[in-house]
């Protein structure tokens, strides 16, 4: 484990990319209309112009979405527009709404991981359990999670865990009794993280490696572990939003013997997958 001093520096640096997300609904009472802010969750910036990832279930049913970066707790919340909705991956991409004539704000942001994961690898998370905004969490990857394939077919699940050890875990393998998600594809690749104990409000929080790269996004919790959406799913959703000019496929980064693997590259970032997105 890293020294306390290094971990404190890590926290101070990477909490700057984390958001507190609130969904709001419009309530009509006679001639009056009010906006009620209900629920809350976490999110994180992935671009300097205010592109934010969170879990779809965090913002589901909202008429409006508000948020503020946890490093600016005294700042007025900003409106976030939903620009990508992917319920079967439990992923939503939000964009800070800007007003014409206002000064452009440059946001701190995190990059998606471009290296394989290892079982036992330390993971770090900054999320917002209840009112404890910016809480720091630790955990370790509990099962192999590389060379994943994203689901494209019907939402059917054929359990094999009792007869065949899977290559990597999927959502249906790690379903907990109190998960909020109901429309997630059962074959969505996930990352099981042992001893990363969080609470409601942390959904959508980034899961970091020790270098500050995002390896996944927290989606559900149990008493002794948490589950993250795999970074490959995040990368593919980002690709569809950014378009092919900023997100290209490269096959020249590995020896020919690994020709079934491909890499997704967003500008200077490379994400490994074993299927064409």
C-alpha positions in Angstrom: 0.0 0.0 0.0 1.2 3.5 -0.8 2.3 5.8 2.0 -0.2 8.0 3.8 1.5 11.1 2.3 1.2 9.8 -1.2 -2.4 8.8 -0.7 -3.3 12.2 0.7 -1.7 13.9 -2.4 -3.6 11.5 -4.6 -6.9 12.4 -3.0 -6.3 16.1 -3.2 -5.5 15.9 -6.9 -8.2 13.5 -8.1 -11.1 14.7 -6.0 -11.0 17.7 -8.3 -12.6 15.7 -11.1 -15.5 14.3 -9.0 -19.0 15.7 -9.1 -22.0 15.6 -6.8 -25.0 14.8 -9.1 -28.7 15.6 -8.2 -31.8 14.8 -10.2 -34.8 17.1 -9.9 -38.4 16.8 -10.8 -41.0 19.5 -11.6 -44.0 19.5 -9.2 -47.2 21.4 -10.1 -49.4 22.6 -7.2 -52.3 24.6 -8.6 -50.9 27.6 -10.3 -47.5 27.2 -8.8 -44.6 25.1 -10.0 -41.6 24.1 -7.9 -38.5 22.0 -8.6 -37.7 19.3 -6.1 -34.2 17.9 -5.9 -34.4 14.3 -5.1 -31.7 11.7 -4.7 -28.1 12.2 -5.4 -25.1 10.4 -6.7 -21.5 10.8 -8.0 -19.9 11.5 -11.4 -16.6 12.5 -12.8 -15.3 14.8 -15.6 -13.7 13.3 -18.7 -13.1 16.5 -20.6 -12.0 20.0 -19.9 -15.3 21.4 -21.4 -17.5 19.7 -18.8 -18.3 16.2 -20.1 -19.3 14.1 -17.1 -19.9 10.3 -16.6 -22.4 9.0 -14.1 -24.7 5.9 -13.7 -27.9 6.0 -15.6 -29.9 5.0 -12.6 -28.6 8.1 -10.8 -30.4 10.5 -13.2 -33.3 8.2 -14.4 -36.6 10.0 -14.2 -35.2 13.5 -13.8 -36.7 16.6 -15.4 -33.5 18.5 -14.6 -30.1 17.4 -13.5 -27.9 19.6 -11.3 -24.3 19.2 -10.2 -21.3 20.8 -8.7 -17.7 19.6 -8.4 -17.0 18.5 -4.8 -14.0 20.8 -4.6 -16.4 23.7 -5.0 -19.0 22.9 -2.4 -19.9 26.6 -1.9 -20.4 27.2 -5.6 -23.9 27.3 -7.1 -24.9 24.1 -8.8 -24.9 24.1 -12.6 -27.4 22.5 -14.9 -26.2 19.3 -16.6 -27.8 18.2 -19.9 -28.1 14.5 -20.7 -26.2 13.9 -24.0 -25.9 10.1 -24.0 -28.2 7.6 -22.4 -27.2 3.9 -22.3 -29.5 2.2 -19.8 -28.4 -1.3 -20.7 -24.9 -0.4 -19.6 -26.1 1.8 -16.7 -24.1 4.7 -18.2 -25.2 8.3 -18.8 -23.0 11.1 -20.2 -23.8 14.6 -19.1 -22.6 18.0 -20.4 -22.4 21.2 -18.4 -24.9 23.7 -19.9 -23.2 27.0 -20.8 -24.9 30.3 -21.3 -24.2 32.5 -24.3 -21.8 35.3 -23.4 -20.5 33.7 -20.2 -16.8 33.0 -19.7 -15.7 29.5 -20.7 -14.8 27.3 -17.7 -12.0 24.7 -18.0 -12.6 21.7 -15.8 -10.1 19.2 -14.3 -10.7 15.8 -15.8 -9.6 12.2 -15.5 -8.4 9.9 -18.3 -9.6 6.3 -19.0 -7.1 3.6 -18.3 -5.1 2.1 -21.1 -3.5 -0.9 -19.4 -4.8 -4.4 -18.3 -5.8 -5.0 -14.8 -4.4 -7.5 -12.3 -6.2 -9.5 -9.6 -5.2 -8.0 -6.3 -4.5 -4.6 -7.8 -5.3 -1.7 -5.5 -8.2 0.6 -6.5 -9.1 3.9 -5.1 -12.5 5.7 -5.3 -13.8 9.2 -4.4 -17.6 9.3 -4.0 -20.4 10.9 -2.2 -22.1 8.5 0.3 -25.1 10.3 1.8 -23.9 13.8 2.8 -20.3 12.9 3.1 -19.1 14.4 -0.2 -15.7 13.4 -1.3 -15.2 10.3 0.8 -12.1 8.3 0.0 -12.4 4.5 -0.5 -9.9 1.6 -1.0 -10.3 -1.9 -2.5 -8.7 -4.6 -4.6 -9.7 -6.2 -7.8 -11.0 -9.7 -7.0 -11.3 -11.5 -10.3 -9.7 -11.3 -13.8 -11.3 -8.6 -15.9 -9.3 -8.3 -19.1 -10.2 -9.2 -22.8 -13.9 -8.5 -22.3 -16.6 -8.5 -24.9 -19.4 -6.0 -24.8 -23.0 -7.4 -25.2 -25.0 -6.6 -28.3 -27.6 -9.3 -28.4 -30.8 -9.9 -26.4 -30.9 -9.4 -22.7 -30.6 -13.1 -21.8 -28.4 -14.8 -19.3 -27.2 -18.4 -19.2 -25.4 -18.9 -15.9 -22.2 -21.0 -16.1 -20.6 -20.3 -12.8 -21.5 -23.7 -11.4 -19.9 -25.6 -14.2 -17.4 -23.4 -16.0 -15.3 -20.6 -14.5 -16.0 -17.5 -16.6 -13.2 -15.5 -18.2 -14.5 -12.3 -16.6 -17.5 -11.4 -14.4 -20.7 -9.9 -15.8 -23.5 -8.0 -14.2 -25.7 -11.0 -13.7 -22.9 -13.0 -12.0 -22.6 -10.3 -9.3 -26.2 -9.2 -8.8 -26.9 -8.1 -5.3 -30.3 -8.0 -3.4 -30.5 -4.2 -3.2 -29.2 -3.0 -6.6 -31.4 -0.3 -8.1 -30.6 -1.2 -11.7 -33.4 -3.1 -13.5 -32.6 -2.7 -17.2 -28.9 -3.5 -17.3 -27.7 -6.1 -19.7 -26.9 -9.3 -17.8 -23.7 -9.8 -19.8 -22.3 -6.3 -19.2 -18.6 -6.8 -18.1 -18.0 -5.7 -14.5 -15.1 -5.4 -12.1 -15.6 -6.9 -8.6 -13.7 -4.9 -6.0 -13.3 -6.5 -2.6 -13.3 -4.5 0.6 -14.4 -1.3 -1.2 -17.3 -0.6 1.1 -19.4 2.4 0.0 -23.0 3.5 0.4 -25.9 5.0 -1.6 -24.7 8.2 -3.2 -21.5 6.7 -4.6 -23.0 5.3 -7.8 -21.2 6.9 -10.7 -18.0 7.5 -8.8 -14.7 6.9 -10.6 -12.6 3.8 -9.7 -8.9 4.8 -10.1 -5.7 2.9 -10.3 -2.7 4.2 -8.4 -1.7 6.5 -11.3 -5.1 8.2 -11.4 -6.4 6.5 -14.5 -10.1 5.5 -14.4 -10.5 1.7 -14.7 -14.3 1.7 -14.1 -17.3 3.4 -12.6 -19.0 2.3 -9.4 -22.4 0.9 -10.0 -23.5 -1.2 -7.1 -22.4 -2.3 -3.6 -22.9 -5.0 -1.1 -21.7 -5.4 2.5 -18.2 -6.4 1.7 -17.5 -5.4 -1.9 -18.5 -3.2 -4.8 -19.0 -3.6 -8.5 -17.8 -1.3 -11.2 -18.8 -0.9 -14.8 -15.8 -1.9 -16.9 -13.8 0.9 -18.5 -14.2 -0.7 -22.0 -17.9 0.0 -21.8 -17.2 3.6 -20.8 -14.8 4.0 -23.7 -17.2 2.7 -26.3 -20.0 5.1 -25.1 -17.5 8.0 -25.2 -16.5 7.0 -28.7 -20.1 7.2 -29.9 -20.5 10.6 -28.5 -17.2 12.1 -29.7 -17.4 10.5 -33.1 -14.7 8.9 -35.3 -12.6 12.0 -35.7 -11.6 11.9 -32.0 -12.0 8.2 -31.3 -10.3 5.8 -33.7 -9.7 2.1 -33.7 -6.0 0.9 -33.9 -4.8 -2.6 -34.6 -1.1 -1.9 -34.9 -0.2 -1.9 -31.2 0.1 -5.7 -30.6 1.9 -8.6 -32.2 0.1 -10.5 -35.0 -0.5 -13.5 -32.7 -3.0 -11.3 -30.8 -4.9 -10.2 -33.9 -8.2 -10.8 -32.2 -7.6 -7.9 -29.8 -8.1 -4.3 -30.7 -7.5 -1.0 -29.1 -9.7 2.0 -28.8 -7.8 5.3 -28.8 -9.3 8.7 -27.7 -6.7 11.2 -28.7 -3.7 10.1 -26.6 -5.6 7.4 -24.7 -5.6 3.7 -25.6 -8.3 1.3 -24.3 -7.9 -2.5 -24.8 -10.8 -4.7 -25.8 -11.1 -8.0 -27.7 -14.1 -7.1 -29.9 -14.7 -4.4 -32.4 -16.9 -1.7 -30.8 
